[in-house]
Amino acid sequence: MTAFKDKLDKELGATPRFTQALQKNISQQVHQANPTTRRWQYPLIILGTIIMLLFIIELGPLGRSDQAKNASFVELAQQETIKRYTMIYNADMETFMAGRPGWTIGQKIFELSNDKDLLQHLLQQATVTQINGDNPFRFQAMRDVWAEFENGQVVKMKIFLNEEYTVIEDYHNKSFYQVNNEDLAKAYLDLALKEDDIAFGMKGLSIFLVVLFVSHFFVEKLMRKKFNIPKGYVNKGHRRVSWIIKIVNIVLVCFFILKGLILFTVVIIGYLTVIVVNSIFIDYYYGREEKRHYLSISSAIVGLLLLGIFIFYIS
């Protein structure tokens, strides 16, 4: 063996080909059991997805306003017939909630001839008026009305109702009109108040949320028992990312409620899509061996089915 080593040293050289510093560095890399990962990348992906959602909402149907091309709604009502319109309660002067059928939850859609004729006569008799700062808008009902005419033109109006007269604001032009017809005012006030009984409100939303949480609880319990999925988090990274998602979701829900965006179907669908995708991705990344992503997938399916039934019921 000694003769062979001497011959090998003679051929290759006895001097080590790697320095001690390089050997130490290689040894550290080989024996490092758990290299540190960049934990910040997952919250950053989630935050970027949410920002993209809000950007799409702003540039989408909610960020654009339907406008009459040239004529005011008074001229349109005199020349064109109303094809359909929607109405929803809204006491905020700065926002407009009514919109195209299917885009807003809780609004009433009017397509019957009697209802359309009533609004048509109301608009035809409107005259321009000045609203001063000392006018407190003391009305019994305030409604946002979205109206589409037969020629395709659309107008947005805020209507203030009482039993004596009616004030209509052209939401796009910020101009006010008044209708001094007591019979029309009373008839349309009765129509608006009658629809309050069947219009969507916070009570219906609360019931839906309770049913959703109860269904989620039972589905999760069933899936854990069927696939033997343990409770708790896989590791600290899983716990950290999950709590970041929960906090962001709570903040977004509060923001949507304060801004009145919770009634727009595009906001709800987009928001739920972000939640579902993030939840499935995180559970699959951290716990695919334990089939944790089955919980997210099953909860998403049940939640979307309940949402579809709920929207169909109140529409």
Secondary structure as UniProt FT lines:
FT   HELIX           2..12
FT   HELIX           20..31
FT   TURN            39..40
FT   HELIX           41..59
FT   TURN            61..63
FT   HELIX           73..79
FT   STRAND          82..89
FT   TURN            93..94
FT   TURN            101..103
FT   TURN            105..106
FT   STRAND          108..110
FT   HELIX           113..124
FT   STRAND          127..129
FT   TURN            133..134
FT   STRAND          141..149
FT   TURN            150..151
FT   STRAND          154..161
FT   STRAND          166..170
FT   TURN            171..174
FT   STRAND          175..179
FT   HELIX           182..195
FT   TURN            196..198
FT   HELIX           202..227
FT   HELIX           236..259
FT   HELIX           261..263
FT   HELIX           265..287
FT   TURN            288..292
FT   HELIX           293..314
//
